Amino acid sequence: MPSINWEKIDPMLPALIQAGFTQEEIGKQFKISSSSIGRRIVKLGLWHEFDLAHDLRQSLGKSVGGRKRFHGPKERLINRKCLCCRRRFIAEGRFFFLCSECRKEATLWL
């Protein structure tokens, strides 16, 4: 398998992204996989530009895939049982497992 000449491709990526090309289209143009293009976009720090070109790609009727896995989780309230006192409470996020009283008590020991 021939190696990819990133020195040739890297200078062209920002312009192609600004023009509204998708990862798949860029990959076909250079005869490499779209996942390789996606990894290179991440490595070069061009995801912000790729996200900004989202509306242009959408208006052209193209795939609007973005970096969903890089976006933070959506916070939501969760009904939980405290791991310490076993009382029910509403957790403010997915990483809260102690009620506010037990959390205050636990911080006193730190």
PyMOL commands that set and color helices and strands:
alter all, ss='L'
color gray80, all
select helices_A, chain A and resi 6-9+13-18+23-30+34-44+47-52+54-59+68-70+100-108
alter helices_A, ss='H'
color red, helices_A
select strands_A, chain A and resi 78-81+88-91
alter strands_A, ss='S'
color yellow, strands_A
deselect
rebuild
show_as cartoon
